[in-house]
Amino acid sequence: MTSGDASGTDKWSFGPSIGYTPKENVWVSVGWNVSGFEDEDFEAARYTQQGPYIKLRAKFDQNTLKGVIKGLGLGAE
């Protein structure tokens, strides 16, 4: 389904999804696109096409990076 935008740049997909946070700053979700679309620029992403998908999101900021560096033993103390 496309929007009424004259430029033709808007495309929509829709469907239910559910997710959870297994660890701070991480979000995992699964869903089903009832109506999807294909986009050559996002072909590998697959979450725009019709059917099931899994999405993993992670937030990284300066505090996350400090924790990773400290965990790897690379930081100066």
Jmol script that loads the backbone (N, CA, C; Angstrom):
load data "model"
ATOM      1  N   MET A   1       0.855  -1.167   0.000  1.00  0.00           N
ATOM      2  CA  MET A   1       0.000   0.000   0.000  1.00  0.00           C
ATOM      3  C   MET A   1       0.896   1.223   0.000  1.00  0.00           C
ATOM      4  N   THR A   2       0.619   2.169  -0.853  1.00  0.00           N
ATOM      5  CA  THR A   2       1.400   3.399  -0.893  1.00  0.00           C
ATOM      6  C   THR A   2       0.536   4.565  -0.458  1.00  0.00           C
ATOM      7  N   SER A   3       1.174   5.619  -0.004  1.00  0.00           N
ATOM      8  CA  SER A   3       0.427   6.802   0.426  1.00  0.00           C
ATOM      9  C   SER A   3       0.080   7.641  -0.790  1.00  0.00           C
ATOM     10  N   GLY A   4      -0.665   8.703  -0.580  1.00  0.00           N
ATOM     11  CA  GLY A   4      -1.058   9.596  -1.655  1.00  0.00           C
ATOM     12  C   GLY A   4      -0.008  10.635  -1.987  1.00  0.00           C
ATOM     13  N   ASP A   5       1.170  10.550  -1.430  1.00  0.00           N
ATOM     14  CA  ASP A   5       2.240  11.508  -1.684  1.00  0.00           C
ATOM     15  C   ASP A   5       2.612  11.487  -3.164  1.00  0.00           C
ATOM     16  N   ALA A   6       2.648  12.647  -3.802  1.00  0.00           N
ATOM     17  CA  ALA A   6       2.935  12.734  -5.236  1.00  0.00           C
ATOM     18  C   ALA A   6       4.353  12.284  -5.567  1.00  0.00           C
ATOM     19  N   SER A   7       5.289  12.373  -4.603  1.00  0.00           N
ATOM     20  CA  SER A   7       6.671  11.977  -4.887  1.00  0.00           C
ATOM     21  C   SER A   7       6.829  10.466  -4.962  1.00  0.00           C
ATOM     22  N   GLY A   8       5.886   9.729  -4.411  1.00  0.00           N
ATOM     23  CA  GLY A   8       5.957   8.273  -4.451  1.00  0.00           C
ATOM     24  C   GLY A   8       7.027   7.685  -3.550  1.00  0.00           C
ATOM     25  N   THR A   9       7.501   8.452  -2.563  1.00  0.00           N
ATOM     26  CA  THR A   9       8.567   7.962  -1.690  1.00  0.00           C
ATOM     27  C   THR A   9       8.049   7.268  -0.443  1.00  0.00           C
ATOM     28  N   ASP A  10       6.777   7.384  -0.148  1.00  0.00           N
ATOM     29  CA  ASP A  10       6.213   6.751   1.042  1.00  0.00           C
ATOM     30  C   ASP A  10       5.659   5.372   0.699  1.00  0.00           C
ATOM     31  N   LYS A  11       6.020   4.394   1.493  1.00  0.00           N
ATOM     32  CA  LYS A  11       5.460   3.055   1.361  1.00  0.00           C
ATOM     33  C   LYS A  11       5.183   2.558   2.770  1.00  0.00           C
ATOM     34  N   TRP A  12       4.158   1.753   2.919  1.00  0.00           N
ATOM     35  CA  TRP A  12       3.731   1.316   4.237  1.00  0.00           C
ATOM     36  C   TRP A  12       3.664  -0.201   4.316  1.00  0.00           C
ATOM     37  N   SER A  13       3.991  -0.713   5.478  1.00  0.00           N
ATOM     38  CA  SER A  13       3.710  -2.104   5.807  1.00  0.00           C
ATOM     39  C   SER A  13       3.071  -2.082   7.185  1.00  0.00           C
ATOM     40  N   PHE A  14       2.268  -3.085   7.482  1.00  0.00           N
ATOM     41  CA  PHE A  14       1.635  -3.101   8.792  1.00  0.00           C
ATOM     42  C   PHE A  14       1.385  -4.533   9.233  1.00  0.00           C
ATOM     43  N   GLY A  15       1.313  -4.709  10.541  1.00  0.00           N
ATOM     44  CA  GLY A  15       1.042  -6.010  11.122  1.00  0.00           C
ATOM     45  C   GLY A  15       1.415  -6.006  12.593  1.00  0.00           C
ATOM     46  N   PRO A  16       1.033  -7.055  13.315  1.00  0.00           N
ATOM     47  CA  PRO A  16       1.313  -7.121  14.751  1.00  0.00           C
ATOM     48  C   PRO A  16       2.775  -7.468  15.039  1.00  0.00           C
ATOM     49  N   SER A  17       3.265  -6.998  16.164  1.00  0.00           N
ATOM     50  CA  SER A  17       4.610  -7.380  16.628  1.00  0.00           C
ATOM     51  C   SER A  17       4.611  -7.386  18.146  1.00  0.00           C
ATOM     52  N   ILE A  18       5.543  -8.134  18.700  1.00  0.00           N
ATOM     53  CA  ILE A  18       5.706  -8.214  20.151  1.00  0.00           C
ATOM     54  C   ILE A  18       7.199  -8.345  20.428  1.00  0.00           C
ATOM     55  N   GLY A  19       7.636  -7.784  21.547  1.00  0.00           N
ATOM     56  CA  GLY A  19       9.052  -7.838  21.851  1.00  0.00           C
ATOM     57  C   GLY A  19       9.322  -7.806  23.336  1.00  0.00           C
ATOM     58  N   TYR A  20      10.577  -7.958  23.669  1.00  0.00           N
ATOM     59  CA  TYR A  20      10.980  -7.902  25.070  1.00  0.00           C
ATOM     60  C   TYR A  20      12.416  -7.414  25.170  1.00  0.00           C
ATOM     61  N   THR A  21      12.807  -7.065  26.383  1.00  0.00           N
ATOM     62  CA  THR A  21      14.153  -6.572  26.669  1.00  0.00           C
ATOM     63  C   THR A  21      14.895  -7.631  27.481  1.00  0.00           C
ATOM     64  N   PRO A  22      15.736  -8.446  26.841  1.00  0.00           N
ATOM     65  CA  PRO A  22      16.455  -9.480  27.576  1.00  0.00           C
ATOM     66  C   PRO A  22      17.581  -8.919  28.451  1.00  0.00           C
ATOM     67  N   LYS A  23      18.050  -7.734  28.101  1.00  0.00           N
ATOM     68  CA  LYS A  23      19.128  -7.075  28.827  1.00  0.00           C
ATOM     69  C   LYS A  23      18.982  -5.574  28.592  1.00  0.00           C
ATOM     70  N   GLU A  24      19.470  -4.774  29.528  1.00  0.00           N
ATOM     71  CA  GLU A  24      19.367  -3.330  29.388  1.00  0.00           C
ATOM     72  C   GLU A  24      19.923  -2.873  28.041  1.00  0.00           C
ATOM     73  N   ASN A  25      19.215  -1.980  27.384  1.00  0.00           N
ATOM     74  CA  ASN A  25      19.588  -1.397  26.090  1.00  0.00           C
ATOM     75  C   ASN A  25      19.503  -2.367  24.911  1.00  0.00           C
ATOM     76  N   VAL A  26      18.812  -3.496  25.080  1.00  0.00           N
ATOM     77  CA  VAL A  26      18.616  -4.459  23.993  1.00  0.00           C
ATOM     78  C   VAL A  26      17.125  -4.735  23.854  1.00  0.00           C
ATOM     79  N   TRP A  27      16.639  -4.733  22.628  1.00  0.00           N
ATOM     80  CA  TRP A  27      15.230  -5.003  22.351  1.00  0.00           C
ATOM     81  C   TRP A  27      15.149  -6.030  21.229  1.00  0.00           C
ATOM     82  N   VAL A  28      14.432  -7.119  21.464  1.00  0.00           N
ATOM     83  CA  VAL A  28      14.223  -8.173  20.475  1.00  0.00           C
ATOM     84  C   VAL A  28      12.728  -8.244  20.212  1.00  0.00           C
ATOM     85  N   SER A  29      12.333  -8.226  18.944  1.00  0.00           N
ATOM     86  CA  SER A  29      10.916  -8.319  18.627  1.00  0.00           C
ATOM     87  C   SER A  29      10.686  -9.256  17.450  1.00  0.00           C
ATOM     88  N   VAL A  30       9.500  -9.838  17.415  1.00  0.00           N
ATOM     89  CA  VAL A  30       9.068 -10.671  16.306  1.00  0.00           C
ATOM     90  C   VAL A  30       7.719 -10.124  15.847  1.00  0.00           C
ATOM     91  N   GLY A  31       7.457 -10.274  14.571  1.00  0.00           N
ATOM     92  CA  GLY A  31       6.200  -9.753  14.069  1.00  0.00           C
ATOM     93  C   GLY A  31       5.812 -10.386  12.756  1.00  0.00           C
ATOM     94  N   TRP A  32       4.679  -9.941  12.252  1.00  0.00           N
ATOM     95  CA  TRP A  32       4.161 -10.440  10.991  1.00  0.00           C
ATOM     96  C   TRP A  32       3.608  -9.252  10.211  1.00  0.00           C
ATOM     97  N   ASN A  33       4.181  -8.986   9.051  1.00  0.00           N
ATOM     98  CA  ASN A  33       3.647  -7.940   8.183  1.00  0.00           C
ATOM     99  C   ASN A  33       2.492  -8.508   7.377  1.00  0.00           C
ATOM    100  N   VAL A  34       1.299  -8.012   7.665  1.00  0.00           N
ATOM    101  CA  VAL A  34       0.108  -8.440   6.939  1.00  0.00           C
ATOM    102  C   VAL A  34       0.201  -7.941   5.500  1.00  0.00           C
ATOM    103  N   SER A  35       0.631  -6.718   5.350  1.00  0.00           N
ATOM    104  CA  SER A  35       0.841  -6.128   4.032  1.00  0.00           C
ATOM    105  C   SER A  35       2.237  -5.537   4.033  1.00  0.00           C
ATOM    106  N   GLY A  36       3.037  -5.892   3.076  1.00  0.00           N
ATOM    107  CA  GLY A  36       4.404  -5.400   3.038  1.00  0.00           C
ATOM    108  C   GLY A  36       4.740  -4.827   1.679  1.00  0.00           C
ATOM    109  N   PHE A  37       5.994  -4.460   1.503  1.00  0.00           N
ATOM    110  CA  PHE A  37       6.466  -3.976   0.221  1.00  0.00           C
ATOM    111  C   PHE A  37       7.932  -4.348   0.080  1.00  0.00           C
ATOM    112  N   GLU A  38       8.414  -4.340  -1.134  1.00  0.00           N
ATOM    113  CA  GLU A  38       9.828  -4.625  -1.397  1.00  0.00           C
ATOM    114  C   GLU A  38      10.525  -3.333  -1.767  1.00  0.00           C
ATOM    115  N   ASP A  39      11.729  -3.154  -1.251  1.00  0.00           N
ATOM    116  CA  ASP A  39      12.533  -1.970  -1.521  1.00  0.00           C
ATOM    117  C   ASP A  39      13.948  -2.440  -1.780  1.00  0.00           C
ATOM    118  N   GLU A  40      14.475  -2.158  -2.956  1.00  0.00           N
ATOM    119  CA  GLU A  40      15.824  -2.609  -3.308  1.00  0.00           C
ATOM    120  C   GLU A  40      16.877  -2.116  -2.330  1.00  0.00           C
ATOM    121  N   ASP A  41      16.693  -0.912  -1.791  1.00  0.00           N
ATOM    122  CA  ASP A  41      17.668  -0.354  -0.853  1.00  0.00           C
ATOM    123  C   ASP A  41      17.704  -1.107   0.470  1.00  0.00           C
ATOM    124  N   PHE A  42      16.589  -1.733   0.845  1.00  0.00           N
ATOM    125  CA  PHE A  42      16.499  -2.439   2.122  1.00  0.00           C
ATOM    126  C   PHE A  42      16.222  -3.925   1.925  1.00  0.00           C
ATOM    127  N   GLU A  43      16.633  -4.474   0.815  1.00  0.00           N
ATOM    128  CA  GLU A  43      16.342  -5.864   0.475  1.00  0.00           C
ATOM    129  C   GLU A  43      16.795  -6.836   1.566  1.00  0.00           C
ATOM    130  N   ALA A  44      17.975  -6.619   2.134  1.00  0.00           N
ATOM    131  CA  ALA A  44      18.503  -7.540   3.151  1.00  0.00           C
ATOM    132  C   ALA A  44      17.782  -7.401   4.491  1.00  0.00           C
ATOM    133  N   ALA A  45      17.128  -6.275   4.739  1.00  0.00           N
ATOM    134  CA  ALA A  45      16.474  -6.049   6.018  1.00  0.00           C
ATOM    135  C   ALA A  45      15.265  -6.963   6.205  1.00  0.00           C
ATOM    136  N   ARG A  46      14.537  -7.242   5.152  1.00  0.00           N
ATOM    137  CA  ARG A  46      13.401  -8.162   5.135  1.00  0.00           C
ATOM    138  C   ARG A  46      12.203  -7.722   5.978  1.00  0.00           C
ATOM    139  N   TYR A  47      12.324  -6.730   6.857  1.00  0.00           N
ATOM    140  CA  TYR A  47      11.195  -6.385   7.710  1.00  0.00           C
ATOM    141  C   TYR A  47      10.152  -5.532   6.987  1.00  0.00           C
ATOM    142  N   THR A  48      10.376  -5.193   5.725  1.00  0.00           N
ATOM    143  CA  THR A  48       9.374  -4.458   4.965  1.00  0.00           C
ATOM    144  C   THR A  48       8.524  -5.395   4.114  1.00  0.00           C
ATOM    145  N   GLN A  49       8.940  -6.623   3.929  1.00  0.00           N
ATOM    146  CA  GLN A  49       8.212  -7.566   3.087  1.00  0.00           C
ATOM    147  C   GLN A  49       7.068  -8.225   3.846  1.00  0.00           C
ATOM    148  N   GLN A  50       6.125  -8.767   3.106  1.00  0.00           N
ATOM    149  CA  GLN A  50       5.000  -9.464   3.720  1.00  0.00           C
ATOM    150  C   GLN A  50       5.490 -10.750   4.363  1.00  0.00           C
ATOM    151  N   GLY A  51       5.005 -11.045   5.579  1.00  0.00           N
ATOM    152  CA  GLY A  51       5.356 -12.278   6.272  1.00  0.00           C
ATOM    153  C   GLY A  51       6.047 -12.024   7.593  1.00  0.00           C
ATOM    154  N   PRO A  52       6.648 -13.080   8.181  1.00  0.00           N
ATOM    155  CA  PRO A  52       7.254 -12.965   9.516  1.00  0.00           C
ATOM    156  C   PRO A  52       8.618 -12.276   9.476  1.00  0.00           C
ATOM    157  N   TYR A  53       8.992 -11.687  10.612  1.00  0.00           N
ATOM    158  CA  TYR A  53      10.318 -11.085  10.745  1.00  0.00           C
ATOM    159  C   TYR A  53      10.759 -11.099  12.206  1.00  0.00           C
ATOM    160  N   ILE A  54      12.064 -10.995  12.400  1.00  0.00           N
ATOM    161  CA  ILE A  54      12.681 -10.847  13.723  1.00  0.00           C
ATOM    162  C   ILE A  54      13.552  -9.604  13.650  1.00  0.00           C
ATOM    163  N   LYS A  55      13.476  -8.759  14.676  1.00  0.00           N
ATOM    164  CA  LYS A  55      14.258  -7.533  14.690  1.00  0.00           C
ATOM    165  C   LYS A  55      15.013  -7.442  16.019  1.00  0.00           C
ATOM    166  N   LEU A  56      16.290  -7.107  15.952  1.00  0.00           N
ATOM    167  CA  LEU A  56      17.129  -6.925  17.142  1.00  0.00           C
ATOM    168  C   LEU A  56      17.632  -5.486  17.127  1.00  0.00           C
ATOM    169  N   ARG A  57      17.406  -4.791  18.220  1.00  0.00           N
ATOM    170  CA  ARG A  57      17.893  -3.414  18.342  1.00  0.00           C
ATOM    171  C   ARG A  57      18.752  -3.311  19.596  1.00  0.00           C
ATOM    172  N   ALA A  58      19.827  -2.546  19.491  1.00  0.00           N
ATOM    173  CA  ALA A  58      20.707  -2.317  20.637  1.00  0.00           C
ATOM    174  C   ALA A  58      21.067  -0.835  20.694  1.00  0.00           C
ATOM    175  N   LYS A  59      21.102  -0.303  21.888  1.00  0.00           N
ATOM    176  CA  LYS A  59      21.469   1.096  22.095  1.00  0.00           C
ATOM    177  C   LYS A  59      22.914   1.148  22.578  1.00  0.00           C
ATOM    178  N   PHE A  60      23.707   1.963  21.912  1.00  0.00           N
ATOM    179  CA  PHE A  60      25.093   2.168  22.316  1.00  0.00           C
ATOM    180  C   PHE A  60      25.302   3.649  22.569  1.00  0.00           C
ATOM    181  N   ASP A  61      25.899   3.970  23.702  1.00  0.00           N
ATOM    182  CA  ASP A  61      26.266   5.346  24.008  1.00  0.00           C
ATOM    183  C   ASP A  61      27.628   5.339  24.703  1.00  0.00           C
ATOM    184  N   GLN A  62      28.062   6.481  25.182  1.00  0.00           N
ATOM    185  CA  GLN A  62      29.390   6.556  25.796  1.00  0.00           C
ATOM    186  C   GLN A  62      29.504   5.660  27.027  1.00  0.00           C
ATOM    187  N   ASN A  63      28.435   5.502  27.780  1.00  0.00           N
ATOM    188  CA  ASN A  63      28.488   4.646  28.963  1.00  0.00           C
ATOM    189  C   ASN A  63      28.576   3.174  28.586  1.00  0.00           C
ATOM    190  N   THR A  64      27.858   2.773  27.532  1.00  0.00           N
ATOM    191  CA  THR A  64      27.931   1.398  27.056  1.00  0.00           C
ATOM    192  C   THR A  64      29.346   1.079  26.590  1.00  0.00           C
ATOM    193  N   LEU A  65      29.938   1.996  25.832  1.00  0.00           N
ATOM    194  CA  LEU A  65      31.295   1.798  25.324  1.00  0.00           C
ATOM    195  C   LEU A  65      32.302   1.700  26.467  1.00  0.00           C
ATOM    196  N   LYS A  66      32.145   2.521  27.500  1.00  0.00           N
ATOM    197  CA  LYS A  66      33.041   2.451  28.661  1.00  0.00           C
ATOM    198  C   LYS A  66      32.949   1.083  29.320  1.00  0.00           C
ATOM    199  N   GLY A  67      31.726   0.552  29.452  1.00  0.00           N
ATOM    200  CA  GLY A  67      31.531  -0.761  30.059  1.00  0.00           C
ATOM    201  C   GLY A  67      32.164  -1.874  29.244  1.00  0.00           C
ATOM    202  N   VAL A  68      32.063  -1.788  27.919  1.00  0.00           N
ATOM    203  CA  VAL A  68      32.670  -2.799  27.042  1.00  0.00           C
ATOM    204  C   VAL A  68      34.185  -2.753  27.164  1.00  0.00           C
ATOM    205  N   ILE A  69      34.736  -1.556  27.124  1.00  0.00           N
ATOM    206  CA  ILE A  69      36.200  -1.403  27.235  1.00  0.00           C
ATOM    207  C   ILE A  69      36.688  -1.925  28.581  1.00  0.00           C
ATOM    208  N   LYS A  70      35.980  -1.591  29.654  1.00  0.00           N
ATOM    209  CA  LYS A  70      36.359  -2.064  30.982  1.00  0.00           C
ATOM    210  C   LYS A  70      36.242  -3.590  31.059  1.00  0.00           C
ATOM    211  N   GLY A  71      35.162  -4.144  30.490  1.00  0.00           N
ATOM    212  CA  GLY A  71      34.957  -5.595  30.491  1.00  0.00           C
ATOM    213  C   GLY A  71      36.034  -6.349  29.732  1.00  0.00           C
ATOM    214  N   LEU A  72      36.565  -5.729  28.703  1.00  0.00           N
ATOM    215  CA  LEU A  72      37.636  -6.354  27.919  1.00  0.00           C
ATOM    216  C   LEU A  72      39.019  -6.128  28.523  1.00  0.00           C
ATOM    217  N   GLY A  73      39.066  -5.328  29.585  1.00  0.00           N
ATOM    218  CA  GLY A  73      40.347  -5.056  30.239  1.00  0.00           C
ATOM    219  C   GLY A  73      41.237  -4.139  29.429  1.00  0.00           C
ATOM    220  N   LEU A  74      40.640  -3.295  28.582  1.00  0.00           N
ATOM    221  CA  LEU A  74      41.430  -2.417  27.722  1.00  0.00           C
ATOM    222  C   LEU A  74      41.555  -1.005  28.267  1.00  0.00           C
ATOM    223  N   GLY A  75      40.770  -0.664  29.268  1.00  0.00           N
ATOM    224  CA  GLY A  75      40.760   0.692  29.783  1.00  0.00           C
ATOM    225  C   GLY A  75      41.859   0.947  30.796  1.00  0.00           C
ATOM    226  N   ALA A  76      42.297   2.201  30.845  1.00  0.00           N
ATOM    227  CA  ALA A  76      43.275   2.622  31.856  1.00  0.00           C
ATOM    228  C   ALA A  76      42.543   2.841  33.161  1.00  0.00           C
ATOM    229  N   GLU A  77      43.115   2.397  34.252  1.00  0.00           N
ATOM    230  CA  GLU A  77      42.458   2.555  35.550  1.00  0.00           C
ATOM    231  C   GLU A  77      43.086   3.642  36.356  1.00  0.00           C
TER     232      GLU A  77
END
end "model"
wireframe off; spacefill off
backbone 0.3
color backbone group
